[in-house]
Structures are given as structure tokens and as C-alpha cells.
């Protein structure tokens, strides 16, 4: 059925066992949290699910399909979106463009449509622009839409990254310590937004060591 299933996975780096016999199941509409101190293997678990780490035992299945040989970019095409512990971004990009970026993997028109500027593409872009505005408002980033990411404090950059991941319209949203560096108010916004996407049927896996956020 529809789920991410981590089945008894082990991950080793040389002689170091980063994860041993870890299992979890994430269903659409569910928020699951992995909590633990730094160095406990939380990011390795994430990277095992998204395809950045090769597991040495066990299996990861997305909607019933074993993804052992499916590279990271194709797992994203299967509906995974993630944030990183250290956000990856171009400091010159505006907040709005960074979030809009999230929509393009889901754009049906693809490059050809964009090059031909078909009416369906411009209609789609209008919808993306409206949805982007809504996400920016939800995260209280609408006043910063034209600000360059490099000008923002790290907490806001994290929010932008989560906003972009949500713009991917994923089936599963994996957030790697998204509350790090966030103010109390920003943490509340983030929690509200996570609940909202879960209500819309998205499975959310949260890796955190912030108990208050959890």
C-alpha cells in the first residue's frame, strides 16, 4: 500500500555502524518523528530513505516498491521531498524564486511546453504563482518575497527551504531538523504548516532534537 517502509536497515561507513536494524513505517497523512542527539544516525536514516546513503542490510520501500537500485533523483520523482540540515541555496536568489523553484519538478508542461509558451503553461504558471503567494503568507515570508536568501537569518532560510519542499507537492515530506535556529514564533508557524500538509494527506517524517517542536 501507500507508505514509506524502512525494514530492518543497517548502514555502515567503513567499520562504523551508523544505523543497526532500524524499522519505521510512514503513512500518508501521518507525522512521524525520529528524535535523538547529534551523531545518533538520524541524518543517515534520512539519507538511506532518500538514496544518498547505500544501506548494507534491510530494505526501503516506497509504496510497496523496493528502491534499493533507484537513485535519489528518481525517488524524488516518486513523490519524496526533503530539507537538509544545512540548507542548500544560492544566496543571490530571492525568497519568491526559491519557493517557485519547488513547483517546476511537478510542472506537467516540462521544458518543451515552457519553450513553446503554450497557453496551458502560462495557466499553470499563474496557478503556481498563486500557490506560491499562499505558501509565503503561511510562513509569514510575503514581506520578504524579494529579499535575497543571503540577506536572511538562518532560521528564515530554513523556513524558505521547507516552503520550497512543500511547493514540490510531495506525497512524503522529510524534514531534517527544520526547527534549528527558528524563533518561538517561527517554530509555531512551522508546526501549523506541518499539520496542514499532513491533513492534506502528506506523510511527514521529522528528524529533530528539539522536544518543544516535536
C-alpha positions in Angstrom: 0.0 0.0 0.0 0.9 3.7 0.2 3.7 4.2 2.7 7.4 4.6 3.2 8.6 1.4 4.8 12.0 1.1 6.4 12.6 -2.5 7.1 15.4 -3.5 9.4 18.0 -1.4 7.7 21.7 -1.2 8.7 24.2 1.4 7.3 27.9 1.1 7.7 30.7 3.6 6.9 33.9 1.6 6.9 33.9 -0.1 10.3 31.4 2.3 11.9 27.8 1.1 12.2 25.7 4.3 11.8 22.4 2.5 11.9 21.5 -1.0 13.0 18.2 -2.9 12.4 16.1 0.3 12.2 12.5 0.0 11.0 9.7 2.5 10.6 6.6 3.0 8.5 5.3 6.4 7.4 1.7 6.6 6.1 0.1 9.4 4.1 -1.4 12.0 6.5 0.8 10.9 9.3 3.5 12.9 11.1 6.3 10.6 12.5 9.3 11.9 14.4 12.7 10.5 14.9 14.3 12.2 17.9 17.8 11.8 19.3 21.1 13.6 19.9 23.6 14.6 17.2 25.5 11.6 15.9 22.8 9.1 16.7 22.2 8.4 13.0 19.1 10.5 12.3 20.5 12.1 9.1 21.9 8.7 8.0 18.3 7.3 8.3 17.1 10.2 6.2 19.8 9.7 3.6 19.0 6.0 3.4 15.4 6.8 2.6 16.2 9.4 0.0 19.0 7.5 -1.7 22.1 9.4 -0.6 23.4 6.5 1.5 23.6 2.9 0.4 22.3 0.6 3.1 24.2 -2.6 3.8 21.2 -4.7 5.0 17.4 -4.4 5.1 15.2 -2.6 2.6 13.5 0.7 1.9 10.2 0.5 0.1 8.2 3.4 -1.3 4.5 2.5 -1.9 5.5 -1.2 -1.9 8.4 -0.9 -4.3 11.9 -1.7 -3.1 14.0 1.3 -4.0 17.5 -0.3 -3.5 18.5 0.5 -7.1 16.5 3.7 -7.5 18.8 6.8 -7.4 17.9 9.8 -5.3 16.6 12.0 -8.2 14.1 9.2 -9.2 12.9 8.8 -5.6 12.1 12.5 -5.7 10.1 11.9 -8.8 8.2 9.2 -6.9 7.0 11.9 -4.5 9.7 12.5 -1.9 10.7 16.0 -0.9 13.2 16.8 1.8 15.0 19.6 3.5 18.6 19.4 4.6 20.3 20.1 8.0 22.3 22.7 6.2 20.1 24.4 3.6 21.5 24.4 0.1 20.7 27.5 -1.7 22.2 30.3 -3.9 22.5 33.4 -1.7 21.5 35.7 -4.6 18.1 34.0 -5.3 15.0 35.8 -4.0 12.7 34.2 -1.5 9.9 34.0 -4.0 12.1 32.4 -6.7 13.4 29.9 -4.3 9.9 28.8 -3.4 8.7 28.9 -7.1 11.6 26.6 -7.9 9.8 23.9 -5.9 7.0 23.9 -8.4 9.0 23.1 -11.5 9.6 19.4 -10.9 5.8 18.9 -10.8 5.2 21.0 -13.9 3.5 18.8 -16.5 4.3 21.0 -19.5 8.0 20.4 -19.0 10.8 22.2 -20.8 9.2 21.8 -24.3 6.0 23.5 -23.2 7.9 26.2 -21.4 9.9 26.9 -24.6 6.8 27.0 -26.8 4.9 29.1 -24.2 1.7 27.2 -24.6 -1.4 28.6 -23.0 -1.6 25.6 -20.6 1.9 26.5 -19.4 1.0 30.1 -18.7 -2.2 29.0 -16.9 -0.1 26.6 -14.9 2.4 29.3 -14.0 -0.4 31.6 -12.8 -1.6 28.8 -10.5 2.0 28.3 -9.3 2.3 32.0 -8.6 -1.0 32.0 -6.6 0.0 28.9 -4.7 3.5 30.4 -4.1 1.9 33.5 -2.6 -0.3 31.4 -0.3 2.8 29.4 1.0 4.7 32.7 1.5 1.8 34.1 3.5 1.5 30.9 5.6 5.2 31.2 6.5 4.9 35.0 7.0 7.5 35.4 4.3 5.3 37.5 2.0 7.0 40.7 3.2 10.4 39.2 2.2 9.4 37.8 -1.2 12.0 40.0 -3.0 14.8 39.6 -0.4 17.9 37.6 -1.4 18.4 34.5 0.7 21.9 35.6 1.5 20.4 38.6 3.5 18.2 36.4 5.7 19.0 34.9 9.1 19.4 31.1 9.0 16.0 30.5 10.7 14.2 32.2 7.8 16.3 30.4 5.2 15.2 27.1 6.8 11.6 28.2 6.5 12.1 29.1 2.8 13.6 25.6 2.3 10.6 23.9 3.9 8.3 26.1 1.9 10.1 25.0 -1.3 9.8 21.4 -0.3 6.0 21.8 0.2 5.8 23.5 -3.2 7.0 20.2 -4.7 3.6 18.9 -3.7 5.1 15.7 -2.4 3.4 12.6 -1.1 6.1 12.4 1.6 7.9 15.3 3.2 11.2 14.6 5.0 12.4 17.4 7.2 15.9 17.2 8.7 16.0 19.4 11.9 13.8 22.1 10.4 13.4 23.9 13.8 17.1 24.6 14.2 17.7 28.4 14.6 14.0 29.2 14.5 12.4 31.7 16.9 9.4 30.5 19.0 7.0 32.2 16.6 8.7 30.6 13.6 8.5 27.2 15.2 4.8 27.7 15.8 4.3 28.6 12.1 6.3 25.5 11.1 4.3 23.3 13.3 1.0 24.7 11.9 2.2 24.2 8.3 3.3 20.6 9.0 -0.1 19.8 10.5 -1.8 21.4 7.4 0.2 19.4 4.9 -0.5 16.2 6.9 -4.2 17.0 6.9 -3.9 17.2 3.1 -2.7 13.6 3.0 1.1 14.1 3.0 3.2 11.8 5.2 5.7 13.9 7.2 8.9 12.4 8.7 10.6 14.8 11.1 14.1 14.4 12.4 14.6 16.6 15.4 16.3 17.0 18.7 14.0 19.9 19.7 11.5 18.3 22.1 9.4 21.5 22.2 8.9 21.4 18.5 8.0 17.8 18.5 
